[in-house]
Amino acid sequence: MKYDSVKFLPGVAVLLMFGIGQAQAVGDSEQGQKKFYTCAGCHAITGYSNSYPSYHVPRIGGQHADYVVAALKAYQTAQRKHTSMQANATTLSQDDMEDIALYVSRFRNNNAALPVTGDVGKGAEKAGLCAGCHGEDGNSEDSTYPKLAGQYESYLIKALKEYKSGSRKNAIMAGFAAGLSDEDITDIAAYYASQKHGLNTVGKE
């Protein structure tokens, strides 16, 4: 099988990304822990799933603080659509977002591999061009790009499909995701979900 769509894979490097080049998030981790209470009902429960459509609520523990702030702003501006997330994000100030982001970024996981349904080997091949931004295994060091290692497969599939359909607004990602087949998406998601030393449930060390 030819993977002509592989030329689009650098776009996965901006998966869920908004706000490249922002100033690095600062914040107050102790205040962030207090403010996180509105997020804990979903993001502090291992394996918690959105009811409809069904997918795992993303792991955000250990995610780059800058990226968390950018994602929250995307919900505020409806570039991302999710009823609960939009409702919560609209109440947050810049300081609130930076505090929460710094708090969640400090969680670490040394064994984040998750069960997957896609083909990890094929996913590694298809995701090879993503390494420049996300790192070889999805543990990016650049805070403007999200870490993908250890993220739930079902969430990564959902995100890529939303970019492809245009329901999640990002012109760059829409163009790249348009070249991915459903098989490509599932395999790429499986590869990143299977990688260790990545994201974790907030509150789990």
Stockholm file with secondary structure:
# STOCKHOLM 1.0

chainA/1-205         MKYDSVKFLPGVAVLLMFGIGQAQAVGDSEQGQKKFYTCAGCHAITGYSNSYPSYHVPRIGGQHADYVVAALKAYQTAQRKHTSMQANATTLSQDDMEDIALYVSRFRNNNAALPVTGDVGKGAEKAGLCAGCHGEDGNSEDSTYPKLAGQYESYLIKALKEYKSGSRKNAIMAGFAAGLSDEDITDIAAYYASQKHGLNTVGKE
#=GR chainA/1-205 SS CCCGGGGGGGGGGGTTCCCTTCCCCCCCHHHHHHHTHHHHHHHTSTTCEETTTTEECCCCBTCCHHHHHHHHHHHHTTSSCCHHHHHHHTTCCHHHHHHHHHHHHTCCCSCCCCCCSSCHHHHHHHTGGGHHHHCTTSCCCCTTSCCCTTCCHHHHHHHHHHHHHTSSCCHHHHHHHTTCCHHHHHHHHHHHHTCSSCCBCTTCC
#=GC SS_cons         CCCGGGGGGGGGGGTTCCCTTCCCCCCCHHHHHHHTHHHHHHHTSTTCEETTTTEECCCCBTCCHHHHHHHHHHHHTTSSCCHHHHHHHTTCCHHHHHHHHHHHHTCCCSCCCCCCSSCHHHHHHHTGGGHHHHCTTSCCCCTTSCCCTTCCHHHHHHHHHHHHHTSSCCHHHHHHHTTCCHHHHHHHHHHHHTCSSCCBCTTCC
//
